[in-house]
Amino acid sequence: MSVLKQRTLRILAADDSAVMRGIMRNLFAVHAENRSSELPRMELCGVARDGVECLEAVKELRPDVLVLDLEMPRLNGLEVLERLRQESLELPVIMCSSYTEHGARSTLEALARGASDYVMKPSAQRNLDEALQSLSRQLLVKIAALAKGENGRERRVHEKDEVAKSLRARSGEGRTRPNAPIEVVVIGLSTGGPSALEQMLPKLPADFPVPVLIVQHMPKLFTGALAERLDKCCALRVEEAYDGAIVRRGTVWLAPGDSHMEVAPRRMNFGEGSGGVAVRSGRVRLHHQEPLNHCRPSVDYLFHSAARMYGAGALGLMMTGMGADGLDGARAIHERGGVVLAQDEATSAVWGMPGRVTDAGIANATLPLRALAGELEQWVNAGRIVKPEPAIHATSATASRREVIHGLY
């Protein structure tokens, strides 16, 4: 971090809008004059008007971070990303997106193709000052986080060694049985989260025995598009959560943007459940209280509610993200005997949220992205009875009973 304090970060912006290019110039000029800022020094080393100019400027200027518009002539933002990754350039890229359904879907595609994060274009502001403030709040802190040693260019050179070291040094003495059968999995993410979810969730099987609830820091229009995108590639059903939704196995609930999500009691089922384990049936509770940790939705709300309702039966997974949202909630799960897992530094876009959990000493294991789905299955299946497949000539009464049980969970 001390190196960053001494060195000025070089930022390249690519946008076909002269207005946006002007806003970018003003933004970094104002930041350069702000001597009280705790963020690193930054300068706009260049601007590009289209995708072709952008690729040329990347090679010539070698910026630390690229701020990239989606809609540009000659080559659009997605095509620029494709060229960068084909040339194995690990330059951190922040997409500049419009708050529209098309903008949301295109941004998610950009994140899947290797963009690190995104910001919203300041389209609704009434004057230049408001536009600058809006973009400043979003963009500067993300640039600082992605340009740190936490970012992929400096880290992935030795990624294989780092993954091996992470497995040896951070997993402690290895996996143990949970203190109680796991009844729910709750996941928190921010920067780099959509891409990480697209890699991890499809590895979970359709018969994953407990419900999954996720808080990803995103605006509402984006969370709906993300849920649709994940649903198409996952064996589990993925839906954007709504108030009162029944929390049952087979479904992944994604918190809608601008709403806090909690899991609340519904009823207790003491009969035959998933693998012979009694499972508490919950419901989704959404509310619009003030942002927590500057976030709405907040991971802390979800994790705290899981700790209250499920106690040692809760498993919290903290994945890539900037900041410390979710740390207090993860500690609550840990203190009640539940399981806490974290994504490792080598595979996180930003090792803020999972790093805080690991550094606090409350993670049962800190693992690379590729190992997380398997780890979830191991913890969740521990202590569960594996049921034999039903006989081919099962009676209709038995079949009906199975359908009723499946409906309860």
N, C-alpha and C positions, 0 to 999 in steps of 0.2 A: 504493500500500500504506500510506503514511503516513496518508492520509485514513481508511482503514479502522481504523488503530490508534487514531485519535482518536474515531471515531464508533461508537456502540453499534449493532450489527445487531439488527433487529427481526424476530422469528420468530413466525409463526402456526402453531399445531398443530391439526389437525382429526382427531378420533378419537372413536368412540362408546363406547369403553371408559373408564370412570372410572379404572381402574387405570393405563392408558397415559397418560391426562391427568395423573395424579398423578406418574408417572415423569418425564414431560416437565417438570413444574414443578420437581421436585427436581433434574433434570439441569442446568437453566439456573441454578438457585439456587447449586448447587455450583460451576459454572463461574464465576459472578460473584465467588465468594469466592476463586478460585484466582488469586492475583496473579502467580504465576510462569509462567502459560501464555503461550505465544508466539502463541496464536490471538487474533483480535479479540474485543473485548467483545461479548457477546450477551445479549439479554433475550427472554423469552417475552412478547410484547406481547398475546397473546390465545389462547384455546382455543375450539374449536367442537365441538359434539356430533354434527353431521350435515352433509350437503352444502349444504343451504340456508343454515344458519348460517355455514358456511365462506365462501360467496360474498359474503354480507353483510359479514362481517368483513374480507375482502380489500379491499372498496371503502372501508370505514370506517377501517381501521387502516393500510392501505398498507404491508404488511410487506416486508422484503427477501427473505425465503425462506418458502415454505409447506411444512410437513411434513404429508403427506396420507395418511390411511388409505384402503385400498381398499374395505373393506366398511363402509358406513354407511347409516343409514336416510334416506329422502326422496330424496337424491341420493347415489350412491356415488362413489368416487374417480374412476372413468373418466368419469362424467357431469360431475363438477366440472371436470375437465381440459378436456372438450369445451366447456363454457361459457366457461372462461377464454380458450381459444384463439379461440372465436367472437368474443369481445370484444377480440381482439388484445392481450390482457394477456401480456406476456413475463415474468411473474413466475417465477423459478426454483422448481420443484416437486420435492421429494424424497418418493418414495413410501415408505410404511411397510408392509412385506410380511411375510406369514407364510411359514415355510419348508415349504411344501406344493406339490404339483404344480399345484394350482389357483392358489395364490398366485404361483408362478413364471410361469405363463402370463398371468395378469392383470397382473403387473408388466411383462412384456415388451410387452403391449398398451398399457399406460400410457406406457412409454418411446417407443413408436411414435407415440403421440398427443401427445407434447410434454413429458413429464416429463423432468427433467434427470438424475435419479439415483434410487437407492433404498437403503434400509437394511432389515435384517432385524429383526423384532420380537424382543425378548428373552424368548422363551417358555420356554426350558429352564433358566433360572437358578433357583437354590434360594432366593434372598432378594433383597431390594431392592437391596443394594449390588452384587451380581453383575449384576443387570439394568441398573443405572446405568452400570457400567463397560463392559458390552457395548455399550450404545447410545452411550455417550460416544466410544468408540474409532471407531465407524462414522460417527456423525452430525456431530459438531462440525467435524471437518476438512473434510467435504464442504460444510457450510454456508459455511465460510470461503472455500473455493475458488470456489463458485458465486456468492458475493456480491461477489467482487472485480470489478475492471474487466474481467476475463476473461469475465464473464458476458454473456448475450445482451441484456439490457435496455439496457445502456449501449453495447453494441457494434453492434447491428443497426440503430440509427438511421441509421448511415452505411455499411451493409453493402456496397452497390454500390461506393462509393468505396474501401472497404478491400480488397475483392476485387481491384479494378483495381490498387491500389497493391501488393498482395501479388504479383500476377502480374508487375508491372514490376520491383519492388525485390528480390524473393527468388528469382526463377528464374535469376539470374545472366545468363549469355550465351545462355541457351536450351539446349534438349536437344542432346546429342551422342550418338554411338553408344556403346554399352557397351563395356568393355574385353574382354568375352567374351560369347558368347550367353547370355542369361539362361536358367537352368535351373529356378529355383524362386522363388516369391514368398512372403515371410513378412510377416505383418501383426501389429501390436501395438496394443491399444486398452484403454481403461478407461472413465472417466466419459463418457457420451454415445455409447459404442461401438455398442450394439445398434441404435439408430436410424440411425447413420451406415452400418453394414453393410447395413441394409435399403435404404438409398438407393444405395449404391455397388455391391455385389455383383451385383444383377440386371442391371447394365449390361455385365457381362463376358459374352462370347458362349460358347455351348456348346463351340466348338472352341478355346477359350483354350489355348495350346499347352504350358503348364507347370503343375505342381501348385501349390496354394495352401495354406498352413498359417497358422492364426490363433490368437493368444492374446488372449482377452478376459477381464479380471478379473471373474469371477462364481463363485458357488457351483455345485457339481456339478449339483444339480437344475435350476438355471437354464440351464446350458450345453447340457444335453440338449434342453430346450424351445426354446432359441434355435436350435440346429442344425435342428430340425424346422421351425421357423418360416421360417428362411432357405431351406431346401430347397424349400419350396412356392413361393417367389417367384423363384428363380434358375434360369437355364438350366444352370448347373453343378450337380453333385450336392454337397450339403453334409451332412457327417456329423460326429457327435461322435467324436473320435479314440479308438482303442483300441490297446493295446500290440501292436506287430508289424504294424500295418496297412501295406499297400504304398502308398507315395507315388507316385502316377501322375497324369498330366494328366486333366482332366475331373472331378476331385474336390477339394473344399475340406474340409480337416480342421480342426475346431475343438477346441482343447484342453479336456478335461473339467475342471471345477472341482476344486480340491484336488490336482491332479496337474501336475507340470512336464512339458512336452512338448519333445522334441528330434527332429531328423531324423538318422538314422544310416545308414551305408552298407549296401547290400544286395548289389548287383552292378553292373558296368559294362556298358552296352550300346553297342557301337561300330558297330552296323549302322545302317541307315536309321532315322532317328528323326523327331521333329517338325520338319518343314521342312528335312530333310536334316541336322539337327544331332544329334550323339551326345548322349544324355541319361543321366546317372547315375540309376540306380534306387535310391531310398532306402526306408526303413521308419520308422514312428513308434516312438519310444522314450518311454515314460512312466515316471516315477519320483516318489517322495515325499520327496525330500530337503527339508531345512529351507527355509521360505520365503525368497526372495531379494528384497530391496527391500520386505520385508513382504508379498510377494505369492506365492501359489501357486495357479495357474500364474504363472510369471514370463516376461515377454517376453525378458529377457536370455538365459535358457536357450535359447529357440528361435533367436534371432538369432545367438548364438555358434555354435550347432551348424550353422546354415546357412552361416556364414562358414567354418567348418572344412571342411565337406564340399564346398561348391560354389565357394568362393573368389570370384573375379570374376564367377561365374555366379549369384550370389545378389542378389536385389533385396529390400530391406527397406522396408516402408511403415509409418511411425508416424502413427497417427491420434489423435483426441481422447482425452484422458485426464489424470488428475491424477497428479502425482509425476514421477519420473525413471526408472521401470522401462523398460529397453530401450535406454537411452542408451549403455551400455558395449557392448552387442551391436551396435547400429547403427554404433558406431565401429569395431568389428571388421570388419564388412562393408565399410565405407568403406576401411579400411587394406588390405584384401585386393583392392581394385579393384572391388568390387561397387557397386551403385547403391542410394542411400538417398533416399527421398522422404518428405515430411511434409505433413500437413494444415495449412492456414493458421489463423491466429488468428480471423479473422472467422467461420469456419464451424465452429469447435471449441466444444463445450460448455465445456470447460476446456482451455486451451492450456498444459498442463504437459508431458506427454510429447513431443508434437511440437515444442513451443517449445524444449525443452532440445536437441533434435536440431538444429533450425534455428540456435539461438544458438551451438552448438558449431561451426558452419561445415562440417558434414559432409553436409548435404542437397544432392543434385543439383538439387532443385526443391522449393519449398514452395507448395502449390496449394490452391484451394478444393475442398470436397468434391465438387462437381459435375464437376470436371475430373480426378479421380483415376483413374477407370476408364479413360478415354481415354489418360491418361498411362501407365498400366500396359501397355496394349496397344501403345503406341508403343515403349516400351523393350523389351518382350518380343519383339515382331515384328522389331525391328532386326536385320539380318543373317540372318534366316531366309528360306529359299526358299519362295515361295508355290507350292504344288503345284496343278497343273491338276485339275479335276474328272475322275474316271475316265470312260472311254468307256462309252456305254450298253451296248455289246456286249462288255464285259469278260469274259474267260474265267473259268470257275469257279476255276481255279488262282490267277489274279491276285486274285480276290475273297477267296479263302481266305488268301492272303498278307497282304492288307490287314488282315483280321481278326486275324491273329497279331500283326502289328506294333502294332495298336491295343491289344491285350491287354498288350503289354510296357510300354506307356507310360500 
